[in-house]
Amino acid sequence: MIKPRRIGHATFETPDLEKAIAYYEKFLGLIVAEREKDRAFLMTKIGQLVIELDKAERAHCIKLSFEVAPNSDFGELASELAKDGVRSELRNDSVPGIGQVLSFKDDKGTTIELFKDWRYLGKHEQVAGIGPLKLGHVAFFTPDIQRTVAFYEQVLGFRVSDWIGDFFCFMRCNPDHHTVNFFTGPTVMLHHIAFELKDFVHLQSSCEVMGQKRIPIIWGPLRHGPGHNVATYHRNQDDQVVEFFCELDQMKDEDLGYFEPRPWHHDTPQRPKRWTPGETSVWGPSPEEDFHRTQVLGSS
């Protein structure tokens, strides 16, 4: 079984590359690490690659990368994938800071790339805008959530952290409560992408920036139940939902089977559970109507 250690970067197609670069650089506070005619690579202020932007006709998240252990053998991992009926290939794409990758598609058609060799692209850069610490998680709509969850459990070694009813699943590959989320929907689409901020003060500062730039907060600030992160949501230049969060639950010891105790936990110890729909926030407002809007672009 493959065991990813963390999410690396997400690849987005966008119809307006310049507008997308402006959003991620000037507002989000990422740094353009490398630029080509029809694509750009952006890193955090500590130098980790987190976003690749490719010019295309529609806005869509097409690829996720995950780091595996440095002593991983890609030949062995390819054999493991083949046992599960998954075809893979070794690739040497020109992605800054990333070495050879093992590439394949998950059950819903999203490209997954596993990497083990990487380097920082910068160090302690000064940024404009929010300046997140890292890419935290990516959430997708999927027509068959049970099949998708099974793929990530059985093929990629993810663990289920929580469910909301039977339609929203949170999955982890490291101590973070979730690295990927899956939400039942009629087609494969991005649900949201999330960036981790340093702390609540950083989150408050991000709200001030959104206020100054007249970017509506479509949900939050609030503290979620699943994951217990404090979060806000807004839409980016391609109408995709973006989350800022901090204070995400941590499972430091998998054998213990519960999340690190926090003062705001209603259940102690807090363990993976099934939450009741509509009763999943510890505090905060209900989402604005704009949060649930998904059909404007049809492919966001």
Backbone hydrogen bonds in HBPLUS format (Angstrom, degrees):
<---DONOR---> <-ACCEPTOR-->    atom                        ^
c    i                          cat <-CA-CA->   ^        H-A-AA   ^      H-
h    n   atom  resd res      DA  || num        DHA   H-A  angle D-A-AA Bond
n    s   type  num  typ     dist DA aas  dist angle  dist       angle   num
A0005-ARG N   A0067-GLU O   2.65 MM  62  5.55 172.5  1.66 165.5 167.3     1
A0067-GLU N   A0006-ARG O   2.95 MM  61  5.49 154.8  2.01 151.5 159.4     2
A0008-GLY N   A0065-SER O   2.67 MM  57  5.03 173.2  1.68 140.5 138.0     3
A0065-SER N   A0009-HIS O   2.99 MM  56  5.45 141.0  2.15 155.1 165.3     4
A0010-ALA N   A0050-VAL O   3.02 MM  40  6.25 157.8  2.07 140.7 137.4     5
A0052-GLU N   A0010-ALA O   2.94 MM  42  6.26 155.6  2.00 151.1 153.1     6
A0011-THR N   A0063-LYS O   2.91 MM  52  4.97 163.5  1.94 141.6 143.3     7
A0062-ILE N   A0011-THR O   2.97 MM  51  5.83 146.6  2.08 152.2 162.6     8
A0012-PHE N   A0052-GLU O   2.81 MM  40  6.17 165.4  1.83 166.2 166.3     9
A0054-ASP N   A0012-PHE O   2.81 MM  42  6.13 161.8  1.84 157.2 160.8    10
A0013-GLU N   A0060-HIS O   2.78 MM  47  5.19 168.4  1.79 162.6 163.8    11
A0060-HIS N   A0013-GLU O   3.12 MM  47  5.19 152.0  2.20 129.3 133.5    12
A0014-THR N   A0054-ASP O   2.86 MM  40  6.15 147.4  1.96 157.4 162.2    13
A0056-ALA N   A0014-THR O   2.98 MM  42  5.41 156.4  2.04 124.1 128.0    14
A0020-ALA N   A0016-ASP O   3.02 MM   4  6.26 154.3  2.08 150.9 158.8    15
A0021-ILE N   A0017-LEU O   2.89 MM   4  6.12 161.9  1.92 154.9 159.3    16
A0022-ALA N   A0018-GLU O   3.00 MM   4  6.19 158.8  2.05 145.7 151.6    17
A0023-TYR N   A0019-LYS O   3.07 MM   4  6.33 153.2  2.15 143.2 149.6    18
A0024-TYR N   A0020-ALA O   3.04 MM   4  6.32 174.4  2.04 159.9 159.3    19
A0025-GLU N   A0021-ILE O   2.83 MM   4  5.82 152.3  1.91 151.3 159.4    20
A0026-LYS N   A0022-ALA O   2.81 MM   4  5.39 146.9  1.92 135.6 145.7    21
A0027-PHE N   A0023-TYR O   3.11 MM   4  5.22 140.9  2.27 123.3 135.0    22
A0028-LEU N   A0023-TYR O   2.96 MM   5  6.33 168.1  1.98 160.0 164.0    23
A0030-LEU N   A0024-TYR O   2.85 MM   6  5.68 165.3  1.87 156.0 156.8    24
A0130-ILE N   A0027-PHE O   2.91 MM 103  6.37 153.2  1.98 151.0 154.4    25
A0131-GLY N   A0028-LEU O   2.81 MM 103  6.10 156.7  1.87 131.7 139.1    26
A0031-ILE N   A0043-MET O   2.86 MM  12  5.21 160.2  1.90 148.8 155.3    27
A0043-MET N   A0031-ILE O   2.82 MM  12  5.21 157.4  1.87 146.3 151.2    28
A0033-ALA N   A0041-PHE O   2.76 MM   8  5.60 150.0  1.85 147.1 156.8    29
A0041-PHE N   A0034-GLU O   2.94 MM   7  5.32 163.0  1.97 162.3 162.4    30
A0036-GLU N   A0039-ARG O   2.85 MM   3  5.24 167.9  1.86 168.7 165.8    31
A0055-LYS N   A0038-ASP O   2.83 MM  17  5.18 169.2  1.85 155.1 154.1    32
A0040-ALA N   A0053-LEU O   2.92 MM  13  5.19 145.1  2.04 139.1 149.3    33
A0053-LEU N   A0040-ALA O   2.85 MM  13  5.19 166.2  1.87 156.9 161.1    34
A0042-LEU N   A0051-ILE O   2.83 MM   9  5.20 170.1  1.84 161.7 163.4    35
A0050-VAL N   A0042-LEU O   3.00 MM   8  6.19 175.3  2.00 157.4 157.7    36
A0051-ILE N   A0042-LEU O   3.29 MM   9  5.20 170.8  2.30 145.0 144.8    37
A0044-THR N   A0048-GLN O   2.89 MM   4  5.41 149.2  1.99 140.9 147.4    38
A0047-GLY N   A0044-THR O   2.92 MM   3  5.19 160.3  1.96 109.4 115.3    39
A0125-GLU N   A0045-LYS O   2.86 MM  80  4.83 150.3  1.95 146.6 147.7    40
A0121-LEU N   A0047-GLY O   2.73 MM  74  4.72 173.5  1.73 139.4 140.4    41
A0111-THR N   A0062-ILE O   3.08 MM  49  6.19 153.8  2.15 154.4 148.8    42
A0064-LEU N   A0111-THR O   2.96 MM  47  6.43 154.2  2.03 160.1 166.8    43
A0113-GLU N   A0064-LEU O   2.95 MM  49  6.37 154.2  2.02 151.3 157.9    44
A0066-PHE N   A0113-GLU O   2.85 MM  47  6.31 153.4  1.92 157.1 164.4    45
A0115-PHE N   A0066-PHE O   3.00 MM  49  6.31 155.8  2.06 149.9 154.9    46
A0068-VAL N   A0115-PHE O   2.90 MM  47  6.09 154.8  1.97 157.9 163.4    47
A0072-SER N   A0069-ALA O   2.99 MM   3  5.39 157.9  2.04 123.1 123.5    48
A0076-GLU N   A0073-ASP O   3.04 MM   3  5.33 117.5  2.45 103.7 117.9    49
A0077-LEU N   A0073-ASP O   2.96 MM   4  6.31 158.7  2.00 153.6 160.5    50
A0078-ALA N   A0074-PHE O   2.83 MM   4  5.96 152.4  1.91 143.3 150.5    51
A0079-SER N   A0075-GLY O   3.06 MM   4  6.31 148.0  2.17 140.1 148.5    52
A0080-GLU N   A0076-GLU O   2.96 MM   4  6.28 151.7  2.04 147.3 155.0    53
A0081-LEU N   A0077-LEU O   2.97 MM   4  6.25 156.2  2.02 147.7 153.9    54
A0082-ALA N   A0078-ALA O   2.93 MM   4  6.15 153.9  2.00 143.4 150.9    55
A0083-LYS N   A0079-SER O   3.07 MM   4  6.35 144.1  2.20 143.3 151.8    56
A0084-ASP N   A0081-LEU O   2.93 MM   3  5.21 134.9  2.13 102.9 115.8    57
A0086-VAL N   A0081-LEU O   2.89 MM   5  5.02 165.3  1.92 138.7 135.6    58
A0085-GLY N   A0082-ALA O   2.92 MM   3  4.81 158.3  1.97 104.6 108.7    59
A0089-GLU N   A0103-SER O   2.93 MM  14  5.34 146.2  2.05 143.8 154.6    60
A0103-SER N   A0089-GLU O   2.83 MM  14  5.34 174.6  1.83 159.5 157.6    61
A0091-ARG N   A0101-VAL O   2.84 MM  10  5.32 160.4  1.88 155.3 160.0    62
A0101-VAL N   A0091-ARG O   2.91 MM  10  5.32 165.3  1.93 153.8 158.7    63
A0095-VAL N   A0093-ASP O   2.87 MM   2  5.61 136.9  2.06 102.8  90.5    64
A0098-ILE N   A0095-VAL O   3.16 MM   3  5.67 168.0  2.17 137.2 139.0    65
A0119-ARG N   A0097-GLY O   2.91 MM  22  4.93 132.0  2.14 131.6 142.4    66
A0099-GLY N   A0117-ASP O   2.93 MM  18  5.18 162.1  1.96 152.0 148.3    67
A0102-LEU N   A0114-LEU O   2.98 MM  12  5.09 153.3  2.05 139.1 147.6    68
A0114-LEU N   A0102-LEU O   2.92 MM  12  5.09 163.5  1.95 140.3 144.6    69
A0104-PHE N   A0112-ILE O   3.00 MM   8  5.42 153.6  2.07 153.0 161.0    70
A0112-ILE N   A0104-PHE O   2.67 MM   8  5.42 175.4  1.67 166.6 167.0    71
A0106-ASP N   A0110-THR O   2.95 MM   4  5.58 162.4  1.98 153.0 155.9    72
A0109-GLY N   A0106-ASP O   3.15 MM   3  5.43 168.8  2.16 114.3 117.4    73
A0133-LEU N   A0196-GLU O   2.78 MM  63  5.65 155.6  1.84 162.8 171.0    74
A0196-GLU N   A0134-LYS O   2.99 MM  62  5.53 153.0  2.06 150.9 158.8    75
A0136-GLY N   A0194-ALA O   2.80 MM  58  5.39 151.9  1.88 137.9 144.1    76
A0137-HIS N   A0194-ALA O   3.43 MM  57  5.27 155.0  2.49 121.5 126.7    77
A0194-ALA N   A0137-HIS O   2.89 MM  57  5.27 158.9  1.94 170.4 164.9    78
A0138-VAL N   A0179-THR O   3.23 MM  41  6.63 146.1  2.35 139.9 142.3    79
A0181-ASN N   A0138-VAL O   3.15 MM  43  6.41 147.8  2.26 134.0 136.7    80
A0139-ALA N   A0192-HIS O   2.81 MM  53  5.19 168.1  1.83 171.1 168.7    81
A0191-HIS N   A0139-ALA O   2.71 MM  52  5.08 165.2  1.73 130.5 131.6    82
A0192-HIS N   A0139-ALA O   3.29 MM  53  5.19 154.7  2.36 118.9 123.1    83
A0140-PHE N   A0181-ASN O   3.03 MM  41  6.35 156.6  2.09 144.7 145.1    84
A0183-PHE N   A0140-PHE O   2.85 MM  43  6.11 158.3  1.90 155.3 159.6    85
A0141-PHE N   A0189-MET O   2.70 MM  48  5.09 164.8  1.72 153.3 158.9    86
A0142-THR N   A0183-PHE O   2.91 MM  41  6.16 142.0  2.06 151.6 157.4    87
A0185-GLY N   A0142-THR O   3.12 MM  43  5.25 156.9  2.18 118.6 120.8    88
A0148-THR N   A0144-ASP O   3.06 MM   4  6.37 160.1  2.10 153.3 159.4    89
A0149-VAL N   A0145-ILE O   2.85 MM   4  5.98 168.6  1.86 154.5 157.6    90
A0150-ALA N   A0146-GLN O   3.00 MM   4  6.05 156.7  2.05 140.3 147.2    91
A0151-PHE N   A0147-ARG O   2.96 MM   4  6.20 151.5  2.04 144.3 151.8    92
A0152-TYR N   A0148-THR O   3.07 MM   4  6.38 165.7  2.09 154.9 157.2    93
A0153-GLU N   A0149-VAL O   2.91 MM   4  6.10 146.5  2.03 147.4 157.3    94
A0154-GLN N   A0150-ALA O   2.79 MM   4  5.77 171.2  1.80 155.2 157.3    95
A0155-VAL N   A0151-PHE O   2.83 MM   4  5.36 154.8  1.89 140.6 148.6    96
A0158-PHE N   A0152-TYR O   2.84 MM   6  5.51 162.6  1.87 151.7 146.0    97
A0157-GLY N   A0153-GLU O   3.19 MM   4  4.77 129.2  2.46 110.3 117.8    98
A0159-ARG N   A0172-ARG O   2.93 MM  13  5.36 161.3  1.97 151.3 157.3    99
A0172-ARG N   A0159-ARG O   2.86 MM  13  5.36 158.1  1.90 152.4 158.4   100
A0161-SER N   A0170-PHE O   2.79 MM   9  5.44 170.8  1.80 148.9 151.5   101
A0170-PHE N   A0162-ASP O   2.92 MM   8  5.24 165.7  1.94 160.2 157.9   102
A0163-TRP N   A0273-LYS O   2.94 MM 110  6.37 152.1  2.02 153.9 158.7   103
A0275-TRP N   A0163-TRP O   2.69 MM 112  5.99 170.4  1.70 157.1 154.6   104
A0164-ILE N   A0168-PHE O   2.79 MM   4  5.07 150.8  1.87 148.5 155.8   105
A0167-PHE N   A0164-ILE O   3.28 MM   3  6.38 153.4  2.36 149.5 151.2   106
A0165-GLY N   A0275-TRP O   2.95 MM 110  6.04 160.3  1.99 162.1 162.5   107
A0184-THR N   A0167-PHE O   2.85 MM  17  5.10 156.5  1.90 150.5 154.8   108
A0169-CYS N   A0182-PHE O   2.81 MM  13  5.23 160.3  1.85 151.8 157.9   109
A0182-PHE N   A0169-CYS O   2.94 MM  13  5.23 155.4  2.00 145.7 152.7   110
A0171-MET N   A0180-VAL O   2.98 MM   9  5.50 161.3  2.02 179.2 174.5   111
A0179-THR N   A0171-MET O   2.70 MM   8  6.09 158.3  1.75 159.8 158.4   112
A0180-VAL N   A0171-MET O   3.32 MM   9  5.50 167.2  2.34 144.6 147.8   113
A0251-MET N   A0175-PRO O   2.79 MM  76  4.63 156.8  1.85 130.1 137.0   114
A0177-HIS N   A0249-ASP O   2.98 MM  72  5.27 134.0  2.20 162.3 152.9   115
A0193-ILE N   A0241-VAL O   3.09 MM  48  6.60 150.8  2.18 149.6 156.2   116
A0243-GLU N   A0193-ILE O   2.83 MM  50  6.13 161.5  1.86 150.7 156.1   117
A0195-PHE N   A0243-GLU O   2.91 MM  48  6.24 159.7  1.95 154.6 157.3   118
A0245-PHE N   A0195-PHE O   3.14 MM  50  6.45 150.0  2.23 156.4 159.0   119
A0197-LEU N   A0245-PHE O   2.77 MM  48  5.84 169.1  1.78 171.5 172.1   120
A0203-LEU N   A0199-ASP O   3.01 MM   4  6.38 151.2  2.10 146.6 155.5   121
A0204-GLN N   A0200-PHE O   2.81 MM   4  6.09 155.7  1.87 148.4 154.8   122
A0205-SER N   A0201-VAL O   2.91 MM   4  6.17 156.6  1.97 146.8 153.2   123
A0206-SER N   A0202-HIS O   2.97 MM   4  6.26 146.1  2.08 142.1 151.3   124
A0207-CYS N   A0203-LEU O   3.10 MM   4  6.48 144.7  2.23 143.9 153.0   125
A0207-CYS N   A0204-GLN O   3.06 MM   3  5.11 121.9  2.41  95.5 110.2   126
A0208-GLU N   A0204-GLN O   3.10 MM   4  6.52 148.4  2.21 146.0 154.7   127
A0209-VAL N   A0205-SER O   3.01 MM   4  6.37 152.9  2.08 147.7 154.8   128
A0210-MET N   A0206-SER O   2.94 MM   4  6.23 158.8  1.98 147.2 152.7   129
A0211-GLY N   A0207-CYS O   2.89 MM   4  6.12 150.6  1.98 144.3 152.7   130
A0212-GLN N   A0208-GLU O   2.90 MM   4  6.18 157.1  1.95 149.1 154.9   131
A0213-LYS N   A0209-VAL O   2.93 MM   4  6.14 152.7  2.01 149.7 157.1   132
A0215-ILE N   A0210-MET O   2.83 MM   5  4.86 166.1  1.84 146.1 149.1   133
A0214-ARG N   A0211-GLY O   3.24 MM   3  4.97 158.9  2.29  97.4 103.3   134
A0218-ILE N   A0233-TYR O   2.80 MM  15  5.56 141.7  1.94 140.8 150.4   135
A0288-GLU N   A0218-ILE O   2.83 MM  70  5.16 163.0  1.86 155.3 159.0   136
A0233-TYR N   A0219-TRP O   2.87 MM  14  5.13 135.1  2.07 152.5 157.9   137
A0222-LEU N   A0231-ALA O   3.11 MM   9  5.60 143.2  2.26 145.1 156.1   138
A0231-ALA N   A0222-LEU O   2.86 MM   9  5.60 155.1  1.92 156.9 165.4   139
A0223-ARG N   A0283-TRP O   2.91 MM  60  5.44 160.8  1.95 145.5 150.7   140
A0282-VAL N   A0223-ARG O   2.79 MM  59  5.43 150.6  1.88 152.1 161.4   141
A0224-HIS N   A0229-ASN O   2.98 MM   5  5.61 163.8  2.01 158.6 154.2   142
A0225-GLY N   A0280-THR O   2.46 MM  55  4.73 128.3  1.71 166.2 147.7   143
A0228-HIS N   A0225-GLY O   3.06 MM   3  4.78 133.6  2.28 102.5 115.7   144
A0249-ASP N   A0227-GLY O   2.79 MM  22  4.97 151.7  1.87 143.0 150.6   145
A0230-VAL N   A0246-CYS O   3.01 MM  16  5.54 152.1  2.09 153.9 160.5   146
A0246-CYS N   A0230-VAL O   3.06 MM  16  5.54 140.4  2.23 147.5 157.7   147
A0232-THR N   A0244-PHE O   3.03 MM  12  5.45 146.9  2.15 149.5 157.3   148
A0244-PHE N   A0232-THR O   3.03 MM  12  5.45 155.9  2.09 144.9 151.6   149
A0234-HIS N   A0242-VAL O   2.97 MM   8  5.43 152.4  2.04 149.0 157.9   150
A0242-VAL N   A0234-HIS O   2.75 MM   8  5.43 167.7  1.76 161.7 163.9   151
A0236-ASN N   A0240-GLN O   2.85 MM   4  5.45 154.2  1.91 149.3 156.3   152
A0239-ASP N   A0236-ASN O   3.06 MM   3  5.26 159.0  2.10 116.7 116.8   153
A0260-GLU N   A0250-GLN O   2.64 MM  10  5.51 171.9  1.64 177.0 175.4   154
A0256-LEU N   A0253-ASP O   3.16 MM   3  5.56 134.2  2.38 106.4 117.4   155
A0259-PHE N   A0270-GLN O   2.77 MM  11  5.53 168.1  1.78 171.8 173.5   156
A0265-HIS N   A0262-ARG O   3.17 MM   3  5.63 171.9  2.18 119.4 121.5   157
A0279-GLU N   A0276-THR O   2.95 MM   3  5.51 154.7  2.02 145.0 146.3   158
A0291-PHE N   A0288-GLU O   3.02 MM   3  5.62 151.5  2.10 115.8 123.4   159
A0292-HIS N   A0289-GLU O   3.18 MM   3  5.76 134.7  2.40 112.8 121.9   160
A0293-ARG N   A0290-ASP O   3.33 MM   3  5.17 153.7  2.40  95.9 103.6   161
